[in-house]
Amino acid sequence: MPVLILGSGIAGCAAAITLADAGWDILLLNAGESLADGNSNLAQGGVIYRAASTMGGADDAKALAKDILAAGHNINCLRAVRHLCRRGPTCVESVLVERAGVLFDRDASGEYSLTREGGHSAPRIAHRADFTGKAIMDGLTAAVLEHPHITLLGRRAAIDLLTSHHHAKDSRFRYEVDNRCLGVYVLNEESGEPETILADYTVLATGGVGQIFLHSTNASGCVGSGVSMAFRAGVSLANLEFMQFHPTAMYEERSHRRSLITEAMRGEGARLLDVHGKPFMPRHDRRGDLAPRDIVALAMMEEMLHNGAPCLFLDATGIPKDLPEAFPTVFKTCREAGIDIRREPIPVVPAAHYFCGGVLTDTRGRTSMGGLYAIGECACTGLHGANRLASASLLEGLVWGVSCGQDISRRLRREKSLPPKLRAAIPDWRHEGDDRRDDPALVAQDWANIRNTMWNYVGISRTGARLRRAFEDMRDLVRHIHDFYKHTRISRRLVDLFHGSQTAYVITQAAMRNPQSIGCHHRTD
Ligand SMILES: Cc1cc2nc3c(=O)[nH]c(=O)nc-3n(C[C@H](O)[C@H](O)[C@H](O)COP(=O)(O)OP(=O)(O)OC[C@H]3O[C@@H](n4cnc5c(N)ncnc54)[C@H](O)[C@@H]3O)c2cc1C
């Protein structure tokens, strides 16, 4: 297969469509039941659109770049920022509007109705009500499903990258200076068996890491598979300490689900209340409920710790609008959980939301390993620096999906396919242990350890002592899970646990190494 893409969110689909439209055969794998099983489908706010002004307004690529750099505390990669600002508008037009047919909201004059979010100096967010991600994924899914050059395989969880140094049986390939990615071992959940998939180019588009924290807005499969596989293969990673937390996710006592409650509600007048029903934000910041995201999240953590409360409350009853019409997704989600937001406050907690770090790439999505690309939330292009500007991530996934597709297409035209001897030197997965099945109780307890440790010690507020403790705990847990993994028959539960524990370990290590409080890496010592 010329190209294998792992992950079918906005980044994976954009890359697949770009390559398939150029005539290349693509294999697109994902771990879930449907293509829209990742975070892309959950996006509510929207996607940055008019970076380059076409209407003579104040907004332009330079203003956007300035906002991205301010959010990222100026440790962003300038090349990446310029790349996004330059290419963003055309990618939205050509892929989302023309190719996927996404109908962004328009105003009475037929122009896109662009909104402004926190940190933006101008209205530039294109959206479809408050379900933009779903509208985008519906369009991309339709385009992918009808494409004759794209083969789809669902319920395939990638286990490990195949590399010439680590896997080739023929020793001559191990003495080549450059290690090359040759494809992946995946678990076919239908047969329960691991499969070997070889490809000239492999693209990681496996999304975020939020599910390694106790509270997260992320889809259930976001356990950092791409980061964990790249780490084991020796690929360069960057900015792993920068995890962005969202202040308001709905807290449900009996479920691990933490649905996002948009910040726009506080913009419209909703107020955060403590366990006694009293507003607390004015005590923490003069801007009260409208203080920036990180300040609100930190204040909430302090309130929760102080009162020993599992959650706080967001009261939207005073918003002078028809709530079901203004916030259809929030209204529906809360309704399903038995909460009528017109009459009662919503139980909320801060939650792990967006991962600014990941597999280090250039503006084409190339990584430090030959044959391997990374795009979307699993990649670190340097665009976000120490923190992400709101609504910049869908656009990043889209732009890098297209750029990576174009780069691979150029290389496929120029370069030879993997040599048959190298292909033949890659063995199929060998199960070395006995036929022991994983024990759900052990797996659940390991996950509880990972999520609580990451939340309490590597979460919103970090100290040297907490990080050292987390590092020691994670190091022992990873060793233990590795052993367990080697002796137990492979399963999806085990693959996720393995990826999640390794990702938690490398994030903890990065957070421990950076003593400076900056962006979303908040050290209180
Ligand atoms: C609730 C919420 C709201 C958001 N709102 C916005 C917004 O308004 N604007 C914005 O710009 N950003 C927003 N974001 C962030 C944005 O949605 C994500 O950063 C972006 O969608 C990530 O896209 P992706 O293609 O990288 O990954 P995803 O869309 O998460 O897709 C990941 C894919 O990888 C696959 N995968 C994972 N592991 C494996 C494996 N081991 N093997 C095979 N496949 C695997 C999954 O099955 C999935 O198909 C929001 C995020 C959340 C959670």
The ligand as an ORCA input file, in Angstrom:
! r2SCAN-3c Opt
* xyz 0 1
  C     -15.437     18.839     23.193
  C     -14.418     19.449     22.269
  C     -14.695     20.649     21.605
  C     -13.761     21.211     20.738
  N     -14.070     22.362     20.049
  C     -13.194     22.854     19.143
  C     -13.528     23.985     18.331
  O     -14.630     24.528     18.429
  N     -12.607     24.426     17.426
  C     -11.380     23.834     17.282
  O     -10.579     24.286     16.445
  N     -11.044     22.755     18.026
  C     -11.919     22.254     18.937
  N     -11.574     21.145     19.673
  C     -10.304     20.469     19.398
  C     -10.409     19.707     18.071
  O     -11.686     19.135     17.976
  C      -9.343     18.609     17.964
  O      -8.090     19.111     18.273
  C      -9.281     18.039     16.535
  O     -10.571     17.695     16.107
  C      -8.375     16.823     16.471
  O      -8.504     16.232     15.201
  P      -7.630     14.954     14.820
  O      -7.979     14.639     13.408
  O      -6.220     15.200     15.150
  O      -8.123     13.803     15.826
  P      -9.544     13.153     16.145
  O     -10.663     13.838     15.481
  O      -9.616     13.018     17.623
  O      -9.422     11.695     15.493
  C      -8.537     10.739     16.002
  C      -8.687      9.457     15.212
  O      -7.627      8.579     15.564
  C      -8.130      7.270     15.714
  N      -7.251      6.527     16.605
  C      -6.861      6.817     17.863
  N      -6.047      5.864     18.339
  C      -5.907      4.948     17.348
  C      -5.195      3.729     17.220
  N      -4.421      3.231     18.209
  N      -5.305      3.042     16.062
  C      -6.079      3.497     15.033
  N      -6.757      4.660     15.095
  C      -6.676      5.364     16.239
  C      -9.521      7.458     16.269
  O     -10.264      6.279     16.032
  C      -9.972      8.682     15.465
  O     -10.510      8.271     14.237
  C     -12.509     20.578     20.551
  C     -12.225     19.371     21.218
  C     -13.166     18.816     22.070
  C     -12.843     17.535     22.775
*
